[in-house]
Amino acid sequence: MAKRAPILSQDYNPVGARLRGVLSHVPSTSTGSRAHEEQLETSHVVEIKSHDSQEREGRGVIPNLQPFKKEIKESYLRFRCTDAERKKWHDITREITGEHNQLSHVMRACLLVLENSYDELKKISPDIQRMKRPSSQDSMGLAIYEQRISQYLFDAIKAAGRPKG
């Protein structure tokens, strides 16, 4: 039986082309290899037009942007929780995002909110540090302790405002 002729070209990759188009518009401090830069220059790039890029084209200014090296996520941040808490948090993130297994993305977003409010958190850190952590056997004390910390965090996040970027 004869082989089928491929419908698409061998280097057909619409997702990769889209990502290269987006990444080629991101400034970088690292210098990439020349071969990689030439590959990006000669590849077919799908460009996403934004209002800002249309203004730049109207003025005739083309930014000199280089691709940046991908940072690999190979570290883990772990903490203990009950099975009921884990199930509840997975259910909440599924309701929010509409997709399964998005808890890590939501948790990363929460940590970005904390990063954004770092200056406000530094102001209230003496108050948090004065609180005495109860023993791990005191479940009611731990719940109250975590509730107080969450109140301080909420105040700092509210004072910091919406994340930039």
Backbone as JSON, one array per atom type, in Angstrom:
{
  "sequence": "MAKRAPILSQDYNPVGARLRGVLSHVPSTSTGSRAHEEQLETSHVVEIKSHDSQEREGRGVIPNLQPFKKEIKESYLRFRCTDAERKKWHDITREITGEHNQLSHVMRACLLVLENSYDELKKISPDIQRMKRPSSQDSMGLAIYEQRISQYLFDAIKAAGRPKG",
  "N": [[0.84, -1.18, 0.0], [0.52, 2.22, -0.79], [2.21, 5.05, 0.6], [0.69, 7.79, 2.26], [0.73, 11.11, 1.03], [2.06, 13.86, 2.78], [-0.11, 16.34, 4.05], [0.4, 18.81, 5.23], [3.29, 20.92, 5.47], [6.55, 19.79, 6.56], [7.69, 21.38, 8.58], [5.52, 22.63, 9.74], [4.03, 24.39, 12.23], [1.87, 25.87, 13.95], [1.41, 26.76, 16.58], [3.97, 27.05, 17.68], [4.94, 29.01, 15.93], [3.27, 31.13, 16.59], [3.99, 31.55, 19.27], [6.7, 32.26, 18.9], [6.28, 34.66, 17.61], [5.09, 36.21, 19.6], [7.08, 36.12, 21.59], [9.16, 37.35, 20.26], [8.63, 39.97, 20.56], [9.24, 40.64, 23.13], [11.34, 42.27, 25.41], [14.78, 41.55, 26.24], [17.51, 40.73, 28.44], [19.45, 38.9, 28.16], [21.78, 37.43, 25.84], [21.19, 35.71, 22.92], [22.14, 32.81, 20.93], [23.64, 33.24, 17.73], [22.83, 31.57, 15.67], [20.35, 30.73, 16.54], [19.01, 33.17, 16.55], [19.04, 33.73, 13.8], [17.45, 31.66, 12.92], [14.99, 32.38, 14.0], [14.59, 34.74, 12.6], [14.29, 33.84, 9.98], [12.13, 32.15, 10.1], [8.58, 31.58, 9.72], [6.56, 33.91, 11.1], [3.78, 34.52, 13.07], [2.23, 37.47, 13.61], [0.99, 39.33, 16.28], [-1.11, 41.96, 16.39], [-1.07, 44.79, 18.31], [-2.48, 47.67, 19.93], [-0.43, 49.35, 20.72], [1.74, 48.46, 19.13], [0.8, 49.14, 16.61], [0.79, 51.9, 16.79], [3.56, 52.35, 16.97], [4.39, 51.44, 14.45], [3.15, 53.33, 12.88], [4.63, 55.57, 13.52], [7.0, 54.81, 12.52], [8.95, 53.58, 14.05], [10.8, 50.82, 14.88], [11.21, 48.39, 17.23], [14.26, 47.02, 18.61], [14.35, 43.96, 19.36], [15.19, 40.99, 21.15], [15.0, 37.41, 21.33], [14.31, 35.62, 24.4], [15.8, 33.41, 26.84], [14.18, 30.45, 27.81], [12.89, 29.9, 31.03], [13.13, 27.16, 33.07], [10.81, 25.43, 35.01], [11.59, 23.8, 37.73], [11.54, 23.5, 40.44], [9.85, 22.83, 43.52], [7.14, 23.87, 45.56], [5.84, 23.07, 48.51], [3.19, 22.24, 50.79], [1.41, 21.21, 53.73], [-1.9, 19.9, 53.9], [-5.32, 19.07, 54.64], [-7.23, 16.29, 53.3], [-9.8, 17.12, 52.72], [-9.51, 19.91, 52.51], [-7.79, 20.06, 50.28], [-9.42, 18.96, 48.28], [-11.5, 20.84, 48.33], [-10.12, 23.19, 47.49], [-9.3, 22.44, 44.93], [-11.82, 22.13, 43.76], [-12.77, 24.76, 43.92], [-10.93, 26.12, 42.25], [-11.52, 24.82, 39.87], [-14.12, 25.7, 39.46], [-13.65, 28.45, 39.13], [-11.81, 28.67, 36.94], [-12.85, 26.93, 35.08], [-11.63, 24.69, 34.19], [-9.89, 21.57, 34.71], [-7.36, 20.68, 37.1], [-5.98, 23.16, 37.62], [-5.01, 24.29, 39.89], [-2.32, 24.83, 40.62], [-1.67, 26.98, 38.96], [-3.43, 28.95, 39.84], [-2.53, 29.21, 42.46], [0.06, 30.16, 41.98], [-0.64, 32.63, 40.91], [-1.77, 33.79, 43.17], [0.51, 34.02, 44.75], [1.89, 35.87, 43.22], [0.29, 38.09, 43.67], [0.87, 38.5, 46.34], [3.61, 39.15, 46.07], [3.31, 41.58, 44.75], [2.27, 43.14, 46.79], [4.36, 43.49, 48.52], [5.74, 45.74, 49.65], [3.78, 46.87, 51.3], [3.39, 44.71, 52.98], [5.83, 44.62, 54.32], [5.54, 46.8, 55.97], [3.62, 45.96, 57.82], [4.76, 43.75, 58.91], [6.03, 43.67, 61.52], [3.78, 43.48, 63.22], [2.71, 41.0, 62.5], [4.85, 39.36, 63.17], [4.85, 39.55, 65.93], [2.8, 37.93, 66.7], [2.08, 34.86, 68.29], [2.8, 31.62, 67.34], [0.7, 28.89, 67.64], [0.92, 25.54, 69.09], [1.33, 22.61, 67.03], [-0.53, 20.73, 67.72], [-2.73, 22.05, 68.6], [-5.48, 22.56, 67.12], [-7.61, 24.4, 66.93], [-6.38, 26.75, 67.8], [-4.45, 27.03, 65.76], [-6.12, 27.48, 63.56], [-7.25, 29.96, 64.24], [-4.92, 31.49, 64.34], [-4.04, 31.35, 61.62], [-6.23, 32.63, 60.47], [-5.96, 35.22, 61.49], [-3.51, 35.96, 60.29], [-4.35, 35.88, 57.62], [-6.1, 38.05, 57.64], [-4.34, 40.2, 58.04], [-2.83, 39.92, 55.67], [-4.83, 40.38, 53.76], [-5.44, 43.09, 54.27], [-2.97, 44.27, 53.56], [-2.76, 43.56, 50.85], [-5.01, 44.82, 49.83], [-4.35, 47.49, 50.33], [-2.12, 47.72, 48.69], [-3.15, 47.58, 46.15], [-4.15, 46.89, 42.74], [-2.33, 44.37, 40.91], [0.58, 45.21, 39.01], [1.31, 45.24, 35.51]],
  "CA": [[0.0, 0.0, 0.0], [1.32, 3.43, -0.92], [2.14, 6.0, 1.72], [-0.01, 9.05, 1.97], [1.55, 12.32, 0.95], [1.68, 14.75, 3.87], [-0.92, 17.49, 3.68], [1.09, 20.0, 5.72], [4.73, 20.85, 5.35], [7.2, 19.14, 7.7], [7.94, 22.34, 9.64], [4.28, 23.3, 10.09], [3.86, 24.46, 13.68], [1.21, 27.14, 14.18], [1.56, 27.19, 17.98], [5.34, 27.54, 17.81], [5.06, 30.28, 15.2], [2.57, 32.15, 17.38], [4.83, 31.85, 20.42], [7.86, 33.03, 18.46], [5.81, 36.01, 17.32], [4.89, 36.91, 20.87], [8.37, 36.24, 22.27], [10.06, 38.26, 19.56], [8.29, 41.33, 20.97], [9.55, 40.79, 24.55], [12.74, 42.65, 25.57], [15.59, 40.61, 26.99], [18.85, 41.17, 28.81], [20.41, 37.87, 27.77], [22.07, 37.38, 24.41], [21.0, 34.36, 22.38], [23.12, 32.43, 19.93], [23.37, 33.84, 16.42], [22.09, 30.6, 14.87], [18.96, 30.78, 17.02], [18.44, 34.44, 16.08], [18.8, 33.6, 12.37], [16.32, 30.77, 12.75], [13.78, 33.15, 14.28], [14.41, 35.72, 11.55], [13.87, 33.2, 8.74], [10.9, 31.38, 10.28], [7.34, 32.3, 9.49], [6.08, 34.35, 12.41], [2.46, 35.12, 13.11], [2.35, 38.66, 14.44], [-0.22, 39.79, 16.94], [-1.12, 43.42, 16.36], [-1.66, 45.47, 19.46], [-2.64, 49.1, 19.71], [0.89, 49.95, 20.89], [2.58, 48.18, 17.97], [0.28, 49.9, 15.48], [1.28, 53.27, 16.95], [4.98, 52.36, 16.63], [4.52, 51.34, 13.01], [2.74, 54.61, 12.33], [5.72, 56.52, 13.71], [8.19, 54.32, 11.83], [9.93, 53.09, 15.01], [10.76, 49.37, 15.03], [12.09, 48.08, 18.35], [15.28, 46.0, 18.42], [14.07, 43.01, 20.41], [15.81, 39.69, 20.99], [14.3, 36.37, 22.09], [14.94, 35.33, 25.68], [15.94, 32.0, 27.17], [13.07, 29.95, 28.61], [13.24, 29.47, 32.37], [12.49, 25.88, 33.33], [10.28, 25.31, 36.36], [11.94, 22.49, 38.25], [11.46, 23.53, 41.9], [8.51, 22.61, 44.05], [6.75, 24.51, 46.8], [4.85, 22.15, 49.05], [2.7, 22.46, 52.15], [0.47, 20.18, 54.16], [-3.31, 20.24, 54.05], [-6.17, 17.89, 54.78], [-7.84, 15.87, 52.04], [-10.98, 17.96, 52.49], [-9.03, 21.21, 52.02], [-7.28, 19.87, 48.92], [-10.58, 18.78, 47.4], [-12.2, 22.12, 48.28], [-9.35, 24.13, 46.69], [-9.4, 22.0, 43.54], [-13.18, 22.45, 43.3], [-12.85, 26.23, 43.75], [-10.21, 26.52, 41.04], [-12.25, 24.3, 38.72], [-15.24, 26.62, 39.24], [-13.14, 29.75, 38.68], [-11.16, 28.6, 35.63], [-13.61, 26.1, 34.16], [-10.78, 23.59, 33.76], [-9.38, 20.68, 35.76], [-5.93, 20.75, 37.42], [-5.45, 24.52, 37.49], [-4.69, 24.79, 41.22], [-0.97, 25.39, 40.67], [-1.68, 28.29, 38.3], [-4.12, 29.89, 40.73], [-1.64, 29.45, 43.59], [1.12, 31.05, 41.49], [-1.23, 33.96, 40.8], [-1.89, 34.31, 44.54], [1.85, 34.43, 45.19], [2.21, 37.12, 42.52], [-0.43, 39.15, 44.38], [1.69, 38.76, 47.53], [4.79, 39.88, 45.62], [2.89, 42.94, 44.44], [2.0, 43.87, 48.02], [5.52, 43.32, 49.39], [6.03, 46.96, 50.41], [2.77, 46.97, 52.36], [3.64, 43.62, 53.93], [6.97, 45.01, 55.16], [5.05, 47.74, 56.98], [2.86, 45.27, 58.86], [5.47, 42.55, 59.37], [6.21, 43.6, 62.98], [2.54, 43.01, 63.84], [2.6, 39.56, 62.25], [5.91, 38.68, 63.91], [4.49, 39.54, 67.35], [1.83, 36.86, 66.97], [2.69, 33.6, 68.73], [2.26, 30.46, 66.64], [0.34, 27.83, 68.59], [1.49, 24.22, 68.8], [0.65, 21.93, 65.92], [-1.6, 19.92, 68.28], [-3.86, 22.94, 68.9], [-6.1, 22.83, 65.82], [-8.39, 25.64, 67.02], [-5.41, 27.85, 67.86], [-3.86, 27.19, 64.42], [-7.13, 28.08, 62.69], [-7.34, 31.38, 64.6], [-3.64, 32.07, 63.91], [-4.09, 31.5, 60.16], [-7.25, 33.64, 60.17], [-5.35, 36.55, 61.77], [-2.54, 36.22, 59.22], [-5.1, 36.19, 56.39], [-6.63, 39.4, 57.76], [-3.22, 41.1, 57.77], [-2.52, 39.82, 54.24], [-5.9, 41.04, 53.01], [-5.24, 44.54, 54.41], [-1.79, 44.67, 52.79], [-3.08, 43.4, 49.43], [-5.98, 45.88, 49.51], [-3.6, 48.76, 50.31], [-1.18, 47.72, 47.56], [-3.89, 47.78, 44.91], [-4.11, 45.88, 41.66], [-0.97, 44.07, 40.43], [1.02, 45.91, 37.79], [1.83, 44.37, 34.46]],
  "C": [[0.89, 1.24, 0.0], [1.15, 4.33, 0.3], [1.37, 7.23, 1.29], [0.98, 10.2, 1.89], [1.11, 13.25, 2.08], [0.92, 15.97, 3.34], [-0.2, 18.79, 4.04], [2.59, 19.83, 5.55], [5.33, 20.3, 6.64], [7.39, 20.12, 8.86], [6.7, 23.13, 10.04], [4.08, 23.23, 11.6], [3.19, 25.79, 14.02], [1.37, 27.65, 15.6], [2.96, 27.76, 18.18], [5.54, 28.86, 17.1], [4.4, 31.41, 15.98], [3.4, 32.55, 18.59], [6.07, 32.64, 20.03], [7.48, 34.47, 18.15], [5.64, 36.83, 18.58], [6.23, 37.15, 21.55], [9.31, 37.19, 21.55], [9.77, 39.71, 19.9], [8.59, 41.6, 22.43], [11.01, 41.17, 24.68], [13.48, 41.65, 26.45], [16.93, 41.22, 27.34], [19.89, 40.16, 28.4], [20.62, 37.9, 26.25], [21.96, 35.95, 23.95], [22.07, 34.05, 21.36], [22.69, 33.0, 18.58], [22.56, 32.88, 15.55], [20.61, 30.62, 15.26], [18.28, 32.06, 16.53], [18.13, 34.36, 14.59], [17.6, 32.71, 12.1], [15.02, 31.53, 12.98], [13.51, 34.16, 13.17], [13.86, 35.08, 10.28], [12.58, 32.42, 8.88], [9.69, 32.25, 10.01], [6.73, 32.64, 10.83], [4.71, 34.97, 12.24], [2.53, 36.28, 14.07], [1.0, 39.05, 15.0], [-0.15, 41.31, 17.0], [-1.77, 43.95, 17.62], [-1.75, 46.96, 19.12], [-1.29, 49.8, 19.77], [1.77, 49.7, 19.67], [2.1, 48.93, 16.73], [0.73, 51.36, 15.58], [2.75, 53.36, 16.55], [5.19, 52.3, 15.13], [4.14, 52.65, 12.34], [3.83, 55.66, 12.45], [6.99, 56.07, 13.02], [9.26, 53.81, 12.76], [9.75, 51.58, 15.15], [11.72, 49.01, 16.16], [13.07, 46.97, 18.0], [15.15, 45.0, 19.57], [14.71, 41.67, 20.1], [15.01, 38.66, 21.78], [15.03, 36.11, 23.4], [14.92, 33.84, 25.96], [14.79, 31.59, 28.1], [13.58, 29.49, 29.97], [12.44, 28.21, 32.69], [12.06, 25.82, 34.79], [10.59, 23.91, 36.88], [11.97, 22.45, 39.78], [10.02, 23.36, 42.33], [8.33, 23.36, 45.35], [5.61, 23.68, 47.36], [4.43, 22.59, 50.44], [1.66, 21.41, 52.45], [-0.94, 20.74, 54.24], [-4.1, 18.94, 54.2], [-6.73, 17.52, 53.41], [-9.05, 16.73, 51.7], [-10.59, 19.34, 51.95], [-8.55, 21.11, 50.58], [-8.43, 19.75, 47.92], [-11.33, 20.11, 47.23], [-11.46, 23.11, 47.37], [-9.36, 23.73, 45.22], [-10.78, 22.33, 42.97], [-13.33, 23.95, 43.04], [-12.15, 26.64, 42.46], [-10.89, 25.99, 39.78], [-13.45, 25.21, 38.41], [-14.76, 27.94, 38.63], [-12.65, 29.67, 37.23], [-11.97, 27.81, 34.61], [-12.82, 24.91, 33.65], [-10.29, 22.8, 34.96], [-7.88, 20.9, 35.93], [-5.32, 22.13, 37.17], [-5.03, 25.1, 38.83], [-3.31, 25.43, 41.27], [-0.93, 26.78, 40.03], [-2.36, 29.34, 39.18], [-3.23, 30.21, 41.93], [-0.47, 30.36, 43.18], [0.61, 32.48, 41.36], [-1.39, 34.59, 42.18], [-0.53, 34.78, 45.06], [2.31, 35.69, 44.47], [1.51, 38.31, 43.17], [0.34, 39.5, 45.66], [2.96, 39.53, 47.17], [4.46, 41.34, 45.36], [2.7, 43.77, 45.71], [3.16, 43.81, 49.0], [5.81, 44.56, 50.23], [5.05, 47.14, 51.56], [2.98, 45.89, 53.42], [4.82, 43.94, 54.85], [6.52, 45.95, 56.27], [4.34, 47.03, 58.13], [3.57, 44.04, 59.4], [5.75, 42.53, 60.87], [4.95, 43.1, 63.71], [2.39, 41.5, 63.67], [3.63, 38.8, 63.07], [5.63, 38.62, 65.4], [3.51, 38.42, 67.7], [2.58, 35.57, 67.31], [2.02, 32.45, 68.01], [1.93, 29.39, 67.66], [0.97, 26.5, 68.19], [0.69, 23.55, 67.69], [-0.48, 21.03, 66.41], [-2.86, 20.73, 68.55], [-4.53, 23.36, 67.59], [-6.93, 24.11, 65.84], [-7.46, 26.85, 67.05], [-4.77, 28.1, 66.51], [-4.85, 27.85, 63.47], [-7.26, 29.58, 62.96], [-6.08, 32.11, 64.15], [-3.64, 32.34, 62.4], [-5.12, 32.54, 59.75], [-6.7, 35.05, 60.41], [-4.34, 36.92, 60.68], [-3.28, 36.59, 57.93], [-5.7, 37.59, 56.45], [-5.53, 40.44, 57.5], [-2.87, 41.1, 56.27], [-3.57, 40.55, 53.4], [-5.73, 42.56, 53.08], [-4.07, 45.02, 53.58], [-2.08, 44.6, 51.28], [-4.04, 44.51, 48.99], [-5.27, 47.23, 49.42], [-2.67, 48.85, 49.11], [-1.89, 47.96, 46.24], [-3.67, 46.66, 43.93], [-2.68, 45.64, 41.2], [-0.65, 44.79, 39.12], [1.44, 44.88, 36.76], [0.85, 43.6, 33.72]]
}
